[in-house]
Amino acid sequence: MPPPKCTIRDEAVKYGWERSVPVWVFVTDPFRSIRSNRDFPAIRKIDMTWRHWHRAFGSALLLSLACTAMAKADDSSGTKSSTNAADSAFLQHAAVDGLGEVQMGRIALDKSSDAQIRQLAQRIVEDGTKTNDQLNALTRNKQVTVPPTASSDTLKETGKLQTKNGSAFDQAWSKAVVKDHQAAVKLFTQESTQTKDPDLRQFTQATLPTLHAHLKSAQELAAVPDARDKAMDQATKSLANDPMSNMPAATTPTTPAAPVPAPTTKH
């Protein structure tokens, strides 16, 4: 008579292996029957106790988490900016000012009809665009995030310029360009003397001559209407302070002509 069929669970309980039979055996084939104990040596070869299995699984999980954390740490350290705070602030400030400079030049090209104003505006747009491209390459290389638009002060200034026309616009625009470039020259000069980054030092020293040239041209344009206005003011003041200028011109009294004697006749 063949031996009675029994499940792996029954045999495990019979031989005291109820806690050492692998989990996958019961999950994949819980109702498989065996006819003899000759199947159990094979089971012993792949046997793992629940305690050992938990320890192995926990160790593998911790190792996986540790590797993930180390990978994230490496990534974050790789993307962290190597530029110090002062250089980062300069790059951000210069990027914002550069966008505002190009915007100012484009406004003059749209509104001004003066040939000298338009010539300077065209130079500002072309030179400013090249400088901004170099600056963007630096910020990417140094991994510094910069604002994508001009500053709020520049936007207010351009808004005021939009309301002016003719000579009033030209005069206001040239004065605004002088003020902006004076600030830019100061910013780049300070960075060129204080930075320890060779890339930033080379960039600032190469850009300063262009900024000085723009500033000189803008000062010459702004000086023309200023000189005219000053001359008119001085003439007005001199007329107001001269008391003789308000008096009517003196008239010279005329002497009546002497009567001409009548000719005498001889008899």
SEMAR-175274 format. One record per residue (C-alpha): residue number from 0; residue in three letters; z negated, y, x. Coordinates in nm, 3 decimals. Each point is the difference from the previous one (the first is absolute). Layout:
SEMAR-175274
(NUM ala (Z Y X))
...
END
This chain:
SEMAR-175274
(0 met (0.000 0.000 0.000))
(1 pro (0.091 0.340 0.144))
(2 pro (-0.287 0.239 0.065))
(3 pro (-0.069 0.257 -0.271))
(4 lys (0.173 0.330 0.040))
(5 cys (-0.213 0.297 0.079))
(6 thr (0.062 0.362 0.081))
(7 ile (-0.062 0.175 0.332))
(8 arg (-0.294 0.178 -0.161))
(9 asp (-0.160 -0.336 -0.084))
(10 glu (0.052 -0.133 0.348))
(11 ala (-0.132 0.323 0.151))
(12 val (-0.317 -0.026 -0.206))
(13 lys (-0.033 -0.369 0.085))
(14 tyr (0.019 0.057 0.373))
(15 gly (-0.185 0.327 0.005))
(16 trp (0.304 0.213 0.077))
(17 glu (-0.013 0.218 -0.306))
(18 arg (-0.051 0.310 0.218))
(19 ser (0.238 -0.097 0.277))
(20 val (0.321 -0.082 -0.183))
(21 pro (0.251 0.284 0.058))
(22 val (0.042 0.240 -0.285))
(23 trp (0.378 -0.029 -0.001))
(24 val (-0.025 -0.373 -0.078))
(25 phe (-0.165 0.061 -0.338))
(26 val (0.213 0.303 -0.077))
(27 thr (0.336 -0.160 0.072))
(28 asp (-0.065 -0.352 -0.120))
(29 pro (-0.340 -0.034 -0.171))
(30 phe (0.099 -0.310 -0.198))
(31 arg (0.159 -0.201 0.282))
(32 ser (-0.148 -0.347 0.005))
(33 ile (-0.055 -0.220 0.300))
(34 arg (-0.020 -0.377 0.011))
(35 ser (-0.201 -0.044 0.315))
(36 asn (-0.213 0.183 0.246))
(37 arg (0.279 -0.009 0.255))
(38 asp (0.109 0.345 -0.126))
(39 phe (-0.327 0.161 0.107))
(40 pro (0.051 -0.012 0.378))
(41 ala (0.301 0.225 -0.050))
(42 ile (-0.213 0.232 -0.207))
(43 arg (-0.261 0.009 0.274))
(44 lys (0.258 0.132 0.248))
(45 ile (0.057 0.313 -0.205))
(46 asp (-0.356 0.031 -0.113))
(47 met (-0.173 0.339 0.010))
(48 thr (-0.336 0.070 -0.149))
(49 trp (-0.044 0.287 -0.242))
(50 arg (-0.226 0.179 0.243))
(51 his (0.248 -0.027 0.285))
(52 trp (0.282 0.103 -0.227))
(53 his (-0.189 0.313 -0.110))
(54 arg (-0.079 0.088 0.359))
(55 ala (0.358 -0.045 0.110))
(56 phe (0.135 0.201 -0.291))
(57 gly (-0.254 0.277 0.056))
(58 ser (0.078 0.016 0.371))
(59 ala (0.372 0.018 -0.068))
(60 leu (-0.053 0.274 -0.256))
(61 leu (-0.215 0.207 0.234))
(62 leu (0.251 -0.045 0.280))
(63 ser (0.281 0.114 -0.225))
(64 leu (-0.194 0.309 -0.110))
(65 ala (-0.087 0.083 0.360))
(66 cys (0.363 -0.026 0.107))
(67 thr (0.107 0.222 -0.290))
(68 ala (-0.262 0.261 0.086))
(69 met (0.107 -0.002 0.365))
(70 ala (0.364 0.041 -0.099))
(71 lys (-0.085 0.297 -0.223))
(72 ala (-0.207 0.153 0.277))
(73 asp (0.292 -0.035 0.241))
(74 asp (0.236 0.158 -0.251))
(75 ser (-0.233 0.291 -0.069))
(76 ser (-0.054 0.060 0.369))
(77 gly (0.374 -0.010 0.054))
(78 thr (0.068 0.263 -0.266))
(79 lys (-0.287 0.228 0.097))
(80 ser (0.113 0.330 0.148))
(81 ser (-0.054 0.036 0.372))
(82 thr (0.013 0.382 -0.023))
(83 asn (-0.322 0.199 0.016))
(84 ala (-0.113 0.231 -0.277))
(85 ala (0.126 0.322 0.163))
(86 asp (0.350 -0.135 0.061))
(87 ser (0.016 -0.147 -0.351))
(88 ala (-0.098 0.337 -0.149))
(89 phe (0.271 0.170 0.206))
(90 leu (0.267 -0.245 -0.118))
(91 gln (-0.099 0.048 -0.363))
(92 his (-0.011 0.380 0.029))
(93 ala (0.328 0.017 0.190))
(94 ala (0.174 -0.226 -0.253))
(95 val (-0.107 0.220 -0.292))
(96 asp (0.101 0.320 0.181))
(97 gly (0.334 -0.150 0.098))
(98 leu (0.087 -0.078 -0.359))
(99 gly (-0.097 0.353 -0.102))
(100 glu (0.212 0.152 0.277))
(101 val (0.314 -0.180 -0.116))
(102 gln (-0.075 0.097 -0.360))
(103 met (-0.031 0.367 0.098))
(104 gly (0.337 -0.012 0.176))
(105 arg (0.173 -0.152 -0.300))
(106 ile (-0.137 0.270 -0.231))
(107 ala (0.150 0.272 0.221))
(108 leu (0.336 -0.176 0.002))
(109 asp (-0.007 -0.004 -0.380))
(110 lys (-0.116 0.357 -0.066))
(111 ser (0.084 0.226 0.293))
(112 ser (0.335 0.167 0.062))
(113 asp (-0.100 0.153 0.333))
(114 ala (0.196 -0.158 0.287))
(115 gln (-0.288 0.011 0.250))
(116 ile (-0.246 -0.144 -0.249))
(117 arg (0.237 -0.282 -0.085))
(118 gln (0.069 -0.074 0.366))
(119 leu (-0.370 -0.034 0.077))
(120 ala (-0.057 -0.207 -0.312))
(121 gln (0.276 -0.242 0.101))
(122 arg (-0.154 -0.042 0.346))
(123 ile (-0.340 -0.063 -0.154))
(124 val (0.137 -0.271 -0.230))
(125 glu (0.194 -0.178 0.276))
(126 asp (-0.268 0.021 0.269))
(127 gly (-0.277 -0.076 -0.247))
(128 thr (0.176 -0.311 -0.127))
(129 lys (0.038 -0.136 0.354))
(130 thr (-0.364 0.075 0.078))
(131 asn (-0.115 -0.169 -0.319))
(132 asp (0.201 -0.312 0.085))
(133 gln (-0.167 -0.020 0.340))
(134 leu (-0.336 0.061 -0.160))
(135 asn (0.054 -0.279 -0.253))
(136 ala (0.086 -0.241 0.282))
(137 leu (-0.324 0.095 0.174))
(138 thr (-0.212 -0.049 -0.310))
(139 arg (0.150 -0.345 -0.056))
(140 asn (-0.057 -0.094 0.362))
(141 lys (-0.356 0.131 -0.005))
(142 gln (-0.057 -0.148 -0.350))
(143 val (-0.118 0.331 -0.144))
(144 thr (0.053 0.070 -0.369))
(145 val (0.126 0.351 -0.077))
(146 pro (0.047 0.184 -0.332))
(147 pro (0.350 -0.030 -0.149))
(148 thr (0.026 0.364 -0.119))
(149 ala (-0.064 0.351 0.122))
(150 ser (-0.342 0.162 -0.034))
(151 ser (-0.117 0.179 -0.312))
(152 asp (0.001 0.331 0.189))
(153 thr (0.368 -0.044 0.082))
(154 leu (0.080 -0.082 -0.360))
(155 lys (-0.177 0.317 -0.117))
(156 glu (0.182 0.205 0.261))
(157 thr (0.341 -0.135 -0.096))
(158 gly (-0.082 0.061 -0.365))
(159 lys (-0.061 0.368 0.073))
(160 leu (0.321 0.025 0.198))
(161 gln (0.198 -0.141 -0.290))
(162 thr (-0.091 0.308 -0.205))
(163 lys (0.149 0.244 0.256))
(164 asn (0.359 0.097 0.060))
(165 gly (0.208 0.206 0.239))
(166 ser (-0.170 0.194 0.277))
(167 ala (-0.341 -0.065 -0.151))
(168 phe (0.056 -0.372 0.044))
(169 asp (0.130 0.039 0.355))
(170 gln (-0.300 0.206 0.105))
(171 ala (-0.255 -0.232 -0.164))
(172 trp (0.172 -0.311 0.138))
(173 ser (0.017 0.127 0.358))
(174 lys (-0.369 0.094 -0.006))
(175 ala (-0.092 -0.343 -0.140))
(176 val (0.202 -0.172 0.273))
(177 val (-0.177 0.207 0.265))
(178 lys (-0.341 -0.099 -0.134))
(179 asp (0.088 -0.369 -0.029))
(180 his (0.149 -0.022 0.348))
(181 gln (-0.293 0.180 0.158))
(182 ala (-0.226 -0.269 -0.144))
(183 ala (0.238 -0.276 0.113))
(184 val (0.018 0.135 0.356))
(185 lys (-0.378 0.013 0.016))
(186 leu (-0.032 -0.356 -0.135))
(187 phe (0.256 -0.151 0.240))
(188 thr (-0.134 0.193 0.300))
(189 gln (-0.353 -0.122 -0.063))
(190 glu (0.113 -0.360 -0.039))
(191 ser (0.215 0.008 0.313))
(192 thr (-0.295 0.111 0.213))
(193 gln (-0.270 -0.219 -0.155))
(194 thr (0.163 -0.332 -0.086))
(195 lys (-0.022 -0.296 0.237))
(196 asp (0.284 -0.182 -0.173))
(197 pro (0.315 0.028 0.217))
(198 asp (0.232 -0.039 -0.298))
(199 leu (-0.164 0.286 -0.190))
(200 arg (-0.011 0.219 0.310))
(201 gln (0.370 -0.051 0.059))
(202 phe (0.083 0.063 -0.366))
(203 thr (-0.199 0.324 -0.023))
(204 gln (0.132 0.138 0.330))
(205 ala (0.358 -0.075 -0.104))
(206 thr (-0.045 0.164 -0.343))
(207 leu (-0.175 0.320 0.108))
(208 pro (0.314 0.178 0.136))
(209 thr (0.173 -0.042 -0.336))
(210 leu (-0.301 0.136 -0.187))
(211 his (-0.018 0.301 0.234))
(212 ala (0.370 0.072 -0.054))
(213 his (-0.037 -0.011 -0.378))
(214 leu (-0.306 0.223 0.017))
(215 lys (0.177 0.261 0.215))
(216 ser (0.299 0.015 -0.234))
(217 ala (-0.221 0.031 -0.306))
(218 gln (-0.203 0.278 0.162))
(219 glu (0.318 0.194 0.078))
(220 leu (0.119 -0.033 -0.360))
(221 ala (-0.339 0.100 -0.138))
(222 ala (-0.021 0.301 0.234))
(223 val (0.316 0.168 -0.135))
(224 pro (-0.127 0.075 -0.352))
(225 asp (-0.347 0.068 0.138))
(226 ala (0.133 0.265 0.237))
(227 arg (0.203 0.159 -0.278))
(228 asp (-0.299 0.004 -0.233))
(229 lys (-0.225 0.147 0.269))
(230 ala (0.248 0.276 0.076))
(231 met (0.023 0.089 -0.367))
(232 asp (-0.378 -0.001 -0.034))
(233 gln (-0.042 0.226 0.301))
(234 ala (0.260 0.242 -0.132))
(235 thr (-0.170 0.013 -0.336))
(236 lys (-0.342 0.059 0.157))
(237 ser (0.130 0.273 0.228))
(238 leu (0.152 0.183 -0.295))
(239 ala (-0.322 -0.033 -0.196))
(240 asn (-0.221 0.127 0.288))
(241 asp (0.218 0.305 0.089))
(242 pro (-0.108 0.295 -0.223))
(243 met (0.301 0.203 0.099))
(244 ser (0.233 -0.265 -0.132))
(245 asn (-0.115 0.073 -0.356))
(246 met (0.051 0.379 0.021))
(247 pro (0.330 0.152 -0.111))
(248 ala (0.221 0.130 0.273))
(249 ala (-0.070 0.364 0.096))
(250 thr (0.267 0.255 -0.098))
(251 thr (0.089 0.294 0.224))
(252 pro (-0.006 0.336 -0.190))
(253 thr (0.328 0.177 -0.001))
(254 thr (0.018 0.374 0.088))
(255 pro (0.217 0.206 -0.231))
(256 ala (0.303 0.140 0.171))
(257 ala (-0.002 0.374 0.082))
(258 pro (0.225 0.213 -0.218))
(259 val (0.321 0.095 0.162))
(260 pro (0.047 0.385 0.005))
(261 ala (0.291 0.128 -0.188))
(262 pro (0.275 0.140 0.215))
(263 thr (0.019 0.383 0.023))
(264 thr (0.316 0.188 -0.049))
(265 lys (0.094 0.309 0.201))
(266 his (0.149 0.304 -0.173))
END
